[in-house]
Amino acid sequence: MNNIVILCNGAFPTEPYPLLLLDQADGVVCCDGAYLKFRAHFPDGRMPLAVVGDMDSLPEDEREKLGGIVIHESEQDYNDLTKAMRWILREHPEAEEIVILGATGLREDHTVGNLGLLMEFPRLLDLGTRKVSMVSDYSTAFAITDTCDLHLGEGRRISLFSADNSLRISSTGLQWPTDGVVFDAWWKATLNRTVAPVVQLHFSHPSSALIVVD
């Protein structure tokens, strides 16, 4: 099972690209009540690999129908997205790519929290070399942890975020270089644009940063 989608209970995608990712995934893990959206999208009876969460948004009668694929984790230290990630890493360590859908929209607090978690997943979880991204109708987001080249193409909108105010990121290939940015506020390196096919980012030290492109 090479690629797995996590379907969260935010705004269900409507654009062709995220829907293609959902339809062609080797398997899908639903976060709690997102199963109801999954079932509406797959009326042919396709089943997810698991439905994971604290079950606060999935009715009891639905849980009973699903039987053993319901993974009820009641602890509240981490949200359902993190619980789904942990389940995949534990049960499907062979997965090479994890795409998160439905993690944004509907509630701003969930959107901000999930994007923040995506940035921290490399630190919180043993992701290895897996590709992990969060895709919506509007953008693709992913975390980086050190100096890298991003093959994004020219003319794309891009924003960078980090919670590490000691981190400095020098760049080439951006309309507004990030060399002097101090990451002490989330807006500091947003609303940029690529001006070359490859964006080069050089970290002052290994850390966590979030890239959002559209």
MDAnalysis code that builds the backbone (N, CA, C; Angstrom):
import MDAnalysis as mda
import numpy as np

u = mda.Universe.empty(642, n_residues=214, atom_resindex=np.repeat(np.arange(214), 3), trajectory=True)
u.add_TopologyAttr("name", ["N", "CA", "C"] * 214)
u.add_TopologyAttr("resid", np.arange(1, 215))
u.add_TopologyAttr("resname", ["MET", "ASN", "ASN", "ILE", "VAL", "ILE", "LEU", "CYS", "ASN", "GLY", "ALA", "PHE", "PRO", "THR", "GLU", "PRO", "TYR", "PRO", "LEU", "LEU", "LEU", "LEU", "ASP", "GLN", "ALA", "ASP", "GLY", "VAL", "VAL", "CYS", "CYS", "ASP", "GLY", "ALA", "TYR", "LEU", "LYS", "PHE", "ARG", "ALA", "HIS", "PHE", "PRO", "ASP", "GLY", "ARG", "MET", "PRO", "LEU", "ALA", "VAL", "VAL", "GLY", "ASP", "MET", "ASP", "SER", "LEU", "PRO", "GLU", "ASP", "GLU", "ARG", "GLU", "LYS", "LEU", "GLY", "GLY", "ILE", "VAL", "ILE", "HIS", "GLU", "SER", "GLU", "GLN", "ASP", "TYR", "ASN", "ASP", "LEU", "THR", "LYS", "ALA", "MET", "ARG", "TRP", "ILE", "LEU", "ARG", "GLU", "HIS", "PRO", "GLU", "ALA", "GLU", "GLU", "ILE", "VAL", "ILE", "LEU", "GLY", "ALA", "THR", "GLY", "LEU", "ARG", "GLU", "ASP", "HIS", "THR", "VAL", "GLY", "ASN", "LEU", "GLY", "LEU", "LEU", "MET", "GLU", "PHE", "PRO", "ARG", "LEU", "LEU", "ASP", "LEU", "GLY", "THR", "ARG", "LYS", "VAL", "SER", "MET", "VAL", "SER", "ASP", "TYR", "SER", "THR", "ALA", "PHE", "ALA", "ILE", "THR", "ASP", "THR", "CYS", "ASP", "LEU", "HIS", "LEU", "GLY", "GLU", "GLY", "ARG", "ARG", "ILE", "SER", "LEU", "PHE", "SER", "ALA", "ASP", "ASN", "SER", "LEU", "ARG", "ILE", "SER", "SER", "THR", "GLY", "LEU", "GLN", "TRP", "PRO", "THR", "ASP", "GLY", "VAL", "VAL", "PHE", "ASP", "ALA", "TRP", "TRP", "LYS", "ALA", "THR", "LEU", "ASN", "ARG", "THR", "VAL", "ALA", "PRO", "VAL", "VAL", "GLN", "LEU", "HIS", "PHE", "SER", "HIS", "PRO", "SER", "SER", "ALA", "LEU", "ILE", "VAL", "VAL", "ASP"])
u.atoms.positions = np.array([
    [0.852, -1.184, 0.000],
    [0.000, 0.000, 0.000],
    [0.890, 1.236, 0.000],
    [1.098, 1.836, -1.178],
    [2.081, 2.907, -1.312],
    [1.555, 4.271, -0.884],
    [0.302, 4.577, -1.225],
    [-0.204, 5.911, -0.876],
    [-1.536, 5.800, -0.158],
    [-1.644, 6.531, 0.946],
    [-2.838, 6.514, 1.787],
    [-3.318, 7.948, 1.968],
    [-4.610, 8.141, 1.898],
    [-5.229, 9.440, 2.144],
    [-5.843, 9.442, 3.535],
    [-5.620, 10.512, 4.268],
    [-6.368, 10.782, 5.505],
    [-7.454, 11.790, 5.157],
    [-8.692, 11.442, 5.403],
    [-9.806, 12.353, 5.147],
    [-10.292, 12.926, 6.466],
    [-10.099, 14.239, 6.623],
    [-10.542, 14.937, 7.832],
    [-11.952, 15.492, 7.620],
    [-12.525, 16.022, 8.697],
    [-13.930, 16.423, 8.680],
    [-14.114, 17.915, 8.417],
    [-13.170, 18.505, 7.680],
    [-13.317, 19.901, 7.274],
    [-14.043, 19.998, 5.949],
    [-13.667, 20.976, 5.134],
    [-14.315, 21.174, 3.841],
    [-13.951, 20.037, 2.892],
    [-14.944, 19.329, 2.402],
    [-14.691, 18.231, 1.474],
    [-14.242, 18.801, 0.136],
    [-13.209, 18.246, -0.482],
    [-12.687, 18.817, -1.731],
    [-13.709, 18.725, -2.864],
    [-13.623, 19.704, -3.773],
    [-14.489, 19.715, -4.954],
    [-13.698, 19.852, -6.248],
    [-12.431, 20.220, -6.158],
    [-11.608, 20.416, -7.346],
    [-11.054, 19.075, -7.846],
    [-10.750, 18.989, -9.153],
    [-10.323, 17.707, -9.732],
    [-9.093, 17.102, -9.075],
    [-8.073, 17.921, -8.745],
    [-6.822, 17.336, -8.238],
    [-7.008, 16.634, -6.897],
    [-7.549, 17.284, -5.852],
    [-7.710, 16.542, -4.591],
    [-8.678, 15.375, -4.718],
    [-9.706, 15.491, -5.558],
    [-10.628, 14.373, -5.744],
    [-9.927, 13.192, -6.416],
    [-9.027, 13.486, -7.348],
    [-8.241, 12.419, -7.982],
    [-7.383, 11.704, -6.948],
    [-6.756, 12.461, -6.045],
    [-5.943, 11.852, -4.985],
    [-6.791, 10.928, -4.122],
    [-8.001, 11.356, -3.808],
    [-8.896, 10.539, -2.997],
    [-9.324, 9.280, -3.752],
    [-9.717, 9.448, -5.005],
    [-10.243, 8.327, -5.781],
    [-9.174, 7.282, -6.085],
    [-7.921, 7.715, -6.259],
    [-6.869, 6.793, -6.660],
    [-5.998, 6.310, -5.502],
    [-6.335, 6.689, -4.287],
    [-5.548, 6.255, -3.129],
    [-5.639, 4.743, -2.960],
    [-4.546, 4.141, -2.512],
    [-4.558, 2.718, -2.199],
    [-5.465, 2.421, -1.014],
    [-5.607, 3.386, -0.128],
    [-6.479, 3.234, 1.032],
    [-6.776, 4.594, 1.640],
    [-7.879, 4.674, 2.375],
    [-8.299, 5.928, 3.007],
    [-8.552, 5.673, 4.487],
    [-8.072, 6.584, 5.320],
    [-8.368, 6.572, 6.749],
    [-9.206, 7.802, 7.049],
    [-10.374, 7.610, 7.624],
    [-11.275, 8.718, 7.931],
    [-11.102, 9.154, 9.382],
    [-11.096, 10.448, 9.578],
    [-11.092, 10.994, 10.932],
    [-12.534, 11.143, 11.398],
    [-12.959, 10.209, 12.259],
    [-14.240, 10.350, 12.943],
    [-15.399, 10.592, 11.957],
    [-16.089, 11.727, 12.083],
    [-17.270, 12.015, 11.275],
    [-17.013, 12.193, 9.803],
    [-15.746, 12.293, 9.386],
    [-15.445, 12.389, 7.958],
    [-15.891, 11.134, 7.220],
    [-16.141, 10.050, 7.958],
    [-16.631, 8.839, 7.302],
    [-17.946, 9.096, 6.576],
    [-18.797, 9.948, 7.110],
    [-20.081, 10.224, 6.471],
    [-19.876, 10.889, 5.119],
    [-18.858, 11.745, 5.006],
    [-18.539, 12.373, 3.724],
    [-17.912, 11.355, 2.777],
    [-17.085, 10.484, 3.320],
    [-16.498, 9.405, 2.520],
    [-17.600, 8.535, 1.924],
    [-18.564, 8.142, 2.736],
    [-19.646, 7.268, 2.274],
    [-20.489, 7.955, 1.198],
    [-20.714, 9.269, 1.354],
    [-21.488, 9.994, 0.344],
    [-20.723, 10.068, -0.976],
    [-19.399, 10.134, -0.903],
    [-18.584, 10.236, -2.118],
    [-18.441, 8.885, -2.805],
    [-18.489, 7.814, -2.041],
    [-18.344, 6.462, -2.598],
    [-19.628, 5.660, -2.343],
    [-20.701, 5.986, -3.041],
    [-21.968, 5.273, -2.807],
    [-21.936, 3.814, -3.245],
    [-20.851, 3.407, -3.938],
    [-20.746, 2.016, -4.386],
    [-20.385, 1.066, -3.249],
    [-20.155, 1.617, -2.054],
    [-19.884, 0.766, -0.905],
    [-18.422, 0.590, -0.574],
    [-17.537, 1.332, -1.223],
    [-16.113, 1.259, -0.856],
    [-15.945, 1.576, 0.617],
    [-15.046, 0.848, 1.265],
    [-14.828, 1.032, 2.695],
    [-13.452, 1.623, 2.966],
    [-13.338, 2.462, 4.004],
    [-12.017, 2.958, 4.397],
    [-11.223, 1.883, 5.114],
    [-9.938, 2.106, 5.227],
    [-9.099, 1.188, 6.003],
    [-9.479, 1.226, 7.482],
    [-9.780, 2.442, 7.960],
    [-10.120, 2.622, 9.371],
    [-10.840, 3.955, 9.538],
    [-11.601, 4.045, 10.620],
    [-12.201, 5.310, 11.053],
    [-11.642, 5.577, 12.443],
    [-10.849, 6.629, 12.559],
    [-10.044, 6.849, 13.763],
    [-10.456, 8.150, 14.435],
    [-10.532, 8.146, 15.756],
    [-10.784, 9.385, 16.485],
    [-11.474, 9.141, 17.804],
    [-11.907, 10.238, 18.420],
    [-12.597, 10.123, 19.706],
    [-14.094, 9.871, 19.537],
    [-14.561, 9.823, 18.286],
    [-15.938, 9.469, 17.927],
    [-16.960, 10.469, 18.451],
    [-16.550, 11.725, 18.577],
    [-17.510, 12.730, 19.043],
    [-18.409, 13.240, 17.917],
    [-18.080, 12.910, 16.654],
    [-18.899, 13.398, 15.547],
    [-19.398, 12.276, 14.642],
    [-19.331, 11.033, 15.131],
    [-19.859, 9.904, 14.375],
    [-20.914, 9.207, 15.225],
    [-22.170, 9.205, 14.769],
    [-23.263, 8.615, 15.570],
    [-22.986, 7.153, 15.923],
    [-23.519, 6.744, 17.070],
    [-23.265, 5.396, 17.571],
    [-23.760, 4.329, 16.605],
    [-24.905, 4.564, 15.946],
    [-25.414, 3.548, 15.034],
    [-24.482, 3.348, 13.840],
    [-23.805, 4.440, 13.408],
    [-22.828, 4.321, 12.328],
    [-21.603, 3.550, 12.789],
    [-21.181, 3.794, 14.027],
    [-20.027, 3.073, 14.558],
    [-20.313, 1.578, 14.627],
    [-21.518, 1.226, 15.018],
    [-21.869, -0.186, 15.124],
    [-21.850, -0.868, 13.760],
    [-22.266, -0.165, 12.712],
    [-22.250, -0.739, 11.366],
    [-20.827, -1.002, 10.887],
    [-19.888, -0.149, 11.308],
    [-18.504, -0.249, 10.826],
    [-17.708, -1.335, 11.543],
    [-18.131, -1.688, 12.728],
    [-17.497, -2.794, 13.442],
    [-16.025, -2.565, 13.732],
    [-15.194, -3.525, 13.317],
    [-13.794, -3.544, 13.714],
    [-12.909, -2.499, 13.086],
    [-13.387, -1.774, 12.070],
    [-12.512, -0.744, 11.491],
    [-12.592, 0.567, 12.259],
    [-13.466, 0.639, 13.285],
    [-13.514, 1.822, 14.141],
    [-12.399, 1.735, 15.170],
    [-11.532, 2.743, 15.177],
    [-10.427, 2.818, 16.142],
    [-10.743, 3.978, 17.080],
    [-11.307, 3.641, 18.236],
    [-11.755, 4.662, 19.185],
    [-10.613, 5.025, 20.126],
    [-10.110, 6.255, 19.980],
    [-9.051, 6.754, 20.864],
    [-9.597, 7.977, 21.587],
    [-9.881, 7.817, 22.862],
    [-10.574, 8.858, 23.615],
    [-9.657, 9.946, 24.161],
    [-8.339, 9.696, 24.188],
    [-7.434, 10.708, 24.775],
    [-7.528, 12.017, 23.996],
    [-7.372, 13.121, 24.707],
    [-7.565, 14.449, 24.121],
    [-6.271, 15.254, 24.009],
    [-5.125, 14.603, 24.221],
    [-3.861, 15.327, 24.090],
    [-3.565, 15.669, 22.639],
    [-4.043, 14.825, 21.705],
    [-3.822, 15.058, 20.282],
    [-5.147, 14.925, 19.544],
    [-5.236, 15.592, 18.399],
    [-6.498, 15.589, 17.665],
    [-6.619, 14.345, 16.786],
    [-7.757, 14.237, 16.102],
    [-8.024, 13.029, 15.306],
    [-7.052, 12.877, 14.144],
    [-6.586, 13.999, 13.576],
    [-5.607, 13.913, 12.493],
    [-4.334, 13.226, 12.975],
    [-3.844, 13.612, 14.131],
    [-2.629, 13.000, 14.679],
    [-2.866, 11.526, 14.992],
    [-4.033, 11.201, 15.511],
    [-4.360, 9.801, 15.808],
    [-4.374, 8.972, 14.526],
    [-4.914, 9.545, 13.442],
    [-4.926, 8.838, 12.153],
    [-3.514, 8.643, 11.621],
    [-2.674, 9.658, 11.760],
    [-1.280, 9.533, 11.326],
    [-0.578, 8.428, 12.099],
    [-0.762, 8.400, 13.401],
    [-0.113, 7.368, 14.216],
    [-0.591, 5.976, 13.826],
    [-1.889, 5.841, 13.517],
    [-2.431, 4.542, 13.131],
    [-1.795, 4.059, 11.833],
    [-1.662, 4.956, 10.857],
    [-1.048, 4.572, 9.582],
    [0.401, 4.154, 9.778],
    [1.153, 4.932, 10.542],
    [2.562, 4.603, 10.760],
    [2.724, 3.274, 11.480],
    [1.762, 2.956, 12.328],
    [1.820, 1.691, 13.076],
    [1.351, 0.507, 12.232],
    [0.245, 0.682, 11.518],
    [-0.383, -0.434, 10.808],
    [0.077, -0.578, 9.360],
    [0.563, 0.494, 8.770],
    [0.999, 0.449, 7.368],
    [2.352, 1.149, 7.215],
    [3.384, 0.612, 7.831],
    [4.707, 1.241, 7.746],
    [5.264, 1.250, 6.325],
    [4.660, 0.464, 5.428],
    [5.131, 0.433, 4.042],
    [4.670, 1.635, 3.233],
    [3.726, 2.405, 3.747],
    [3.193, 3.554, 3.009],
    [4.301, 4.563, 2.720],
    [4.424, 4.946, 1.465],
    [5.461, 5.893, 1.058],
    [4.951, 7.326, 0.985],
    [3.648, 7.496, 0.847],
    [3.081, 8.839, 0.733],
    [1.765, 8.905, 1.487],
    [1.588, 9.962, 2.266],
    [0.349, 10.208, 3.001],
    [-0.153, 11.589, 2.610],
    [-1.361, 11.641, 2.070],
    [-1.975, 12.906, 1.670],
    [-3.156, 13.171, 2.586],
    [-3.221, 14.375, 3.125],
    [-4.288, 14.758, 4.049],
    [-5.263, 15.660, 3.309],
    [-6.529, 15.258, 3.276],
    [-7.587, 16.037, 2.640],
    [-8.621, 16.442, 3.686],
    [-9.336, 17.533, 3.423],
    [-10.406, 17.963, 4.325],
    [-9.919, 18.502, 5.652],
    [-8.665, 18.919, 5.724],
    [-8.097, 19.396, 6.993],
    [-8.288, 20.887, 7.193],
    [-8.784, 21.583, 6.179],
    [-8.976, 23.032, 6.262],
    [-10.433, 23.367, 5.917],
    [-10.782, 24.630, 6.101],
    [-12.139, 25.060, 5.798],
    [-13.101, 24.773, 6.942],
    [-14.260, 25.411, 6.887],
    [-15.359, 25.278, 7.848],
    [-15.044, 25.910, 9.203],
    [-13.883, 25.593, 9.786],
    [-13.504, 26.181, 11.075],
    [-12.069, 26.674, 11.009],
    [-11.892, 27.970, 11.292],
    [-10.550, 28.540, 11.215],
    [-9.613, 27.949, 12.260],
    [-10.149, 27.621, 13.454],
    [-9.262, 27.079, 14.493],
    [-8.732, 25.712, 14.094],
    [-9.575, 24.880, 13.471],
    [-9.089, 23.597, 12.989],
    [-8.065, 23.772, 11.868],
    [-8.319, 24.731, 10.990],
    [-7.391, 24.979, 9.888],
    [-6.012, 25.345, 10.404],
    [-5.959, 26.324, 11.309],
    [-4.674, 26.762, 11.852],
    [-4.007, 25.629, 12.631],
    [-4.782, 24.929, 13.439],
    [-4.221, 23.835, 14.229],
    [-3.657, 22.724, 13.367],
    [-4.386, 22.340, 12.310],
    [-3.916, 21.255, 11.452],
    [-2.677, 21.646, 10.659],
    [-2.626, 22.884, 10.176],
    [-1.424, 23.340, 9.473],
    [-0.230, 23.381, 10.424],
    [-0.475, 23.822, 11.655],
    [0.599, 23.812, 12.644],
    [1.087, 22.407, 12.945],
    [0.169, 21.445, 13.024],
    [0.565, 20.062, 13.249],
    [1.363, 19.507, 12.081],
    [0.940, 19.842, 10.857],
    [1.685, 19.378, 9.684],
    [3.139, 19.820, 9.762],
    [3.362, 21.053, 10.212],
    [4.723, 21.559, 10.345],
    [5.497, 20.797, 11.422],
    [4.790, 20.337, 12.457],
    [5.462, 19.679, 13.575],
    [5.538, 18.161, 13.443],
    [4.810, 17.565, 12.499],
    [4.818, 16.103, 12.386],
    [6.218, 15.501, 12.240],
    [7.146, 16.125, 11.474],
    [8.493, 15.528, 11.398],
    [9.185, 15.438, 12.754],
    [8.830, 16.335, 13.675],
    [9.418, 16.316, 15.008],
    [8.654, 15.361, 15.936],
    [7.325, 15.320, 15.794],
    [6.498, 14.537, 16.700],
    [6.463, 13.052, 16.340],
    [6.587, 12.736, 15.041],
    [6.397, 11.376, 14.568],
    [7.613, 10.916, 13.766],
    [7.808, 9.620, 13.700],
    [8.905, 9.048, 12.912],
    [8.415, 8.850, 11.482],
    [8.544, 9.890, 10.662],
    [8.044, 9.840, 9.296],
    [9.027, 9.192, 8.333],
    [10.284, 9.118, 8.699],
    [11.285, 8.562, 7.798],
    [11.359, 9.366, 6.515],
    [11.328, 8.678, 5.385],
    [11.415, 9.355, 4.087],
    [10.037, 9.548, 3.453],
    [8.973, 9.293, 4.191],
    [7.629, 9.417, 3.628],
    [7.325, 10.864, 3.219],
    [6.604, 10.988, 2.127],
    [6.075, 12.279, 1.712],
    [4.732, 12.486, 2.407],
    [4.607, 13.616, 3.097],
    [3.347, 13.951, 3.766],
    [2.940, 15.343, 3.316],
    [1.729, 15.470, 2.813],
    [1.258, 16.773, 2.353],
    [-0.204, 16.953, 2.734],
    [-0.629, 18.202, 2.739],
    [-2.013, 18.562, 3.026],
    [-2.539, 19.318, 1.810],
    [-3.549, 18.767, 1.162],
    [-4.039, 19.300, -0.102],
    [-5.484, 19.745, 0.075],
    [-5.807, 20.912, -0.474],
    [-7.184, 21.411, -0.479],
    [-7.532, 21.873, -1.885],
    [-8.699, 22.455, -2.057],
    [-9.078, 23.020, -3.350],
    [-8.207, 24.202, -3.740],
    [-7.439, 24.749, -2.785],
    [-6.736, 26.005, -3.020],
    [-5.220, 25.896, -2.948],
    [-4.693, 24.894, -2.279],
    [-3.244, 24.875, -2.069],
    [-2.767, 23.484, -1.689],
    [-1.436, 23.348, -1.709],
    [-0.751, 22.172, -1.175],
    [0.246, 22.651, -0.134],
    [0.243, 22.020, 1.023],
    [1.148, 22.388, 2.102],
    [1.982, 21.179, 2.506],
    [3.239, 21.439, 2.885],
    [4.121, 20.371, 3.337],
    [5.199, 20.969, 4.225],
    [5.807, 20.121, 5.041],
    [6.856, 20.570, 5.956],
    [8.223, 20.263, 5.381],
    [9.185, 21.116, 5.670],
    [10.590, 20.843, 5.385],
    [11.374, 21.053, 6.672],
    [12.521, 20.398, 6.759],
    [13.273, 20.434, 8.012],
    [14.725, 20.871, 7.846],
    [15.138, 21.153, 6.611],
    [16.532, 21.560, 6.398],
    [16.669, 22.122, 4.984],
    [17.867, 22.537, 4.660],
    [18.189, 23.083, 3.340],
    [17.684, 22.154, 2.235],
    [17.043, 22.732, 1.211],
    [16.500, 21.895, 0.141],
    [16.239, 22.729, -1.113],
    [16.043, 22.029, -2.222],
    [15.586, 22.621, -3.480],
    [14.142, 22.208, -3.706],
    [13.301, 23.172, -4.034],
    [11.898, 22.901, -4.301],
    [11.627, 23.117, -5.789],
    [11.269, 22.058, -6.484],
    [10.992, 22.128, -7.919],
    [9.508, 22.445, -8.097],
    [9.178, 23.711, -8.051],
    [7.786, 24.141, -8.035],
    [7.317, 24.737, -9.354],
    [8.225, 25.173, -10.184],
    [7.842, 25.893, -11.392],
    [7.761, 27.388, -11.130],
    [7.823, 28.143, -12.194],
    [7.848, 29.607, -12.090],
    [6.424, 30.160, -12.025],
    [6.261, 31.233, -11.237],
    [4.993, 31.939, -11.194],
    [3.984, 31.406, -10.200],
    [4.414, 30.583, -9.260],
    [3.483, 30.049, -8.265],
    [3.524, 30.899, -6.997],
    [2.384, 31.028, -6.354],
    [2.320, 31.732, -5.075],
    [2.809, 30.798, -3.969],
    [3.588, 31.343, -3.057],
    [4.207, 30.529, -2.010],
    [4.305, 31.328, -0.719],
    [4.078, 30.657, 0.392],
    [4.259, 31.249, 1.714],
    [5.072, 30.300, 2.573],
    [5.913, 30.869, 3.443],
    [6.743, 30.098, 4.366],
    [6.365, 30.473, 5.791],
    [6.302, 29.471, 6.661],
    [6.009, 29.687, 8.075],
    [6.993, 28.886, 8.924],
    [7.313, 29.398, 10.094],
    [8.097, 28.644, 11.064],
    [7.784, 29.156, 12.459],
    [7.827, 28.248, 13.430],
    [7.637, 28.627, 14.825],
    [8.971, 28.834, 15.534],
    [10.075, 28.744, 14.789],
    [11.423, 28.865, 15.348],
    [11.975, 30.254, 15.021],
    [11.927, 31.158, 15.989],
    [12.376, 32.524, 15.696],
    [13.893, 32.662, 15.659],
    [14.613, 31.553, 15.915],
    [16.070, 31.585, 15.743],
    [16.480, 31.125, 14.347],
    [15.536, 30.604, 13.584],
    [15.830, 30.080, 12.256],
    [15.961, 31.211, 11.243],
    [16.965, 31.105, 10.383],
    [17.096, 32.014, 9.244],
    [17.093, 31.164, 7.982],
    [16.334, 31.596, 6.988],
    [16.232, 30.871, 5.723],
    [16.614, 31.821, 4.594],
    [17.764, 31.593, 3.980],
    [18.133, 32.365, 2.796],
    [17.563, 31.663, 1.573],
    [17.278, 32.429, 0.526],
    [16.556, 31.846, -0.601],
    [17.028, 32.417, -1.923],
    [16.853, 31.613, -2.970],
    [16.949, 32.081, -4.347],
    [15.724, 31.558, -5.072],
    [15.306, 32.269, -6.104],
    [14.155, 31.841, -6.877],
    [12.838, 32.401, -6.400],
    [12.874, 33.310, -5.419],
    [11.661, 33.958, -4.924],
    [11.666, 35.434, -5.290],
    [10.502, 35.990, -5.529],
    [10.405, 37.408, -5.871],
    [10.930, 38.277, -4.745],
    [10.629, 37.889, -3.509],
    [11.143, 38.619, -2.341],
    [11.985, 37.659, -1.507],
    [13.317, 37.762, -1.568],
    [14.194, 36.855, -0.823],
    [13.880, 36.875, 0.674],
    [14.061, 35.732, 1.312],
    [13.722, 35.590, 2.732],
    [14.932, 35.744, 3.642],
    [16.057, 36.167, 3.099],
    [17.314, 36.160, 3.860],
    [17.233, 36.916, 5.185],
    [16.514, 38.011, 5.226],
    [16.481, 38.809, 6.443],
    [15.271, 38.575, 7.317],
    [14.468, 37.581, 7.001],
    [13.221, 37.357, 7.744],
    [13.503, 36.747, 9.117],
    [12.927, 37.331, 10.141],
    [12.922, 36.754, 11.484],
    [11.536, 36.150, 11.706],
    [11.481, 34.864, 11.938],
    [10.192, 34.177, 12.028],
    [9.602, 34.307, 13.429],
    [9.247, 35.543, 13.784],
    [8.628, 35.793, 15.083],
    [7.146, 36.132, 14.952],
    [6.608, 36.019, 13.746],
    [5.174, 36.175, 13.503],
    [4.833, 35.400, 12.239],
    [3.632, 34.834, 12.175],
    [3.304, 33.919, 11.091],
    [3.210, 34.591, 9.729],
    [2.978, 35.890, 9.683],
    [2.803, 36.562, 8.396],
    [4.114, 36.934, 7.735],
    [5.247, 36.772, 8.412],
    [6.504, 37.377, 8.002],
    [6.977, 36.968, 6.599],
    [6.734, 35.731, 6.166],
    [7.250, 35.285, 4.860],
    [6.117, 34.743, 3.985],
    [4.973, 35.408, 4.074],
    [3.826, 34.974, 3.292],
    [3.705, 35.785, 2.002],
    [2.818, 35.311, 1.121],
    [2.416, 36.046, -0.086],
    [3.591, 36.334, -1.006],
    [4.453, 35.362, -1.165],
    [5.590, 35.478, -2.069],
    [5.237, 34.821, -3.404],
    [6.201, 34.796, -4.324],
    [5.973, 34.196, -5.634],
    [7.281, 33.640, -6.164],
    [7.208, 32.490, -6.835],
    [8.411, 31.907, -7.427],
    [8.728, 32.605, -8.744],
    [10.010, 32.895, -8.963],
    [10.439, 33.558, -10.199],
    [11.444, 32.693, -10.954],
    [11.574, 31.436, -10.540],
    [12.460, 30.480, -11.205],
    [11.845, 29.095, -11.054],
    [12.207, 28.160, -11.932],
    [11.642, 26.811, -11.825],
    [11.979, 26.109, -10.513],
    [13.155, 26.434, -9.947],
    [13.594, 25.802, -8.710],
    [13.832, 26.868, -7.656],
    [13.243, 26.691, -6.486],
    [13.482, 27.569, -5.344],
    [14.474, 26.885, -4.418],
    [15.551, 27.581, -4.100],
    [16.552, 27.039, -3.188],
    [16.405, 27.713, -1.831],
    [16.256, 26.892, -0.788],
    [16.132, 27.390, 0.579],
    [17.282, 26.840, 1.406],
    [17.992, 27.725, 2.081],
    [19.139, 27.310, 2.896],
    [18.853, 27.641, 4.359],
    [18.772, 26.609, 5.210],
    [18.479, 26.774, 6.629],
    [19.758, 27.088, 7.402],
    [19.650, 27.963, 8.380],
    [20.783, 28.228, 9.264],
    [21.053, 27.039, 10.177],
    [20.036, 26.246, 10.458],
    [20.179, 25.009, 11.237],
    [18.927, 24.168, 11.007],
    [19.010, 22.852, 11.204],
    [17.823, 22.020, 11.044],
    [16.693, 22.479, 11.965],
    [15.499, 22.582, 11.414],
    [14.344, 23.044, 12.150],
    [13.107, 22.648, 11.374],
    [11.959, 23.185, 11.735],
    [10.719, 22.877, 11.038],
    [10.165, 24.138, 10.385],
    [9.765, 24.003, 9.132],
    [9.109, 25.096, 8.427],
    [7.982, 24.524, 7.586],
    [6.991, 25.336, 7.345],
    [5.831, 24.930, 6.566],
    [5.821, 25.708, 5.250],
    [5.616, 24.994, 4.151],
    [5.523, 25.599, 2.826],
    [4.086, 25.432, 2.339],
    [3.485, 26.528, 1.885],
    [2.146, 26.482, 1.291],
    [2.239, 27.067, -0.106],
    [1.868, 26.276, -1.115],
    [1.951, 26.726, -2.512],
    [0.590, 26.533, -3.168],
    [0.319, 27.390, -4.160],
    [-0.887, 27.202, -4.975],
    [-0.624, 27.579, -6.410],
])
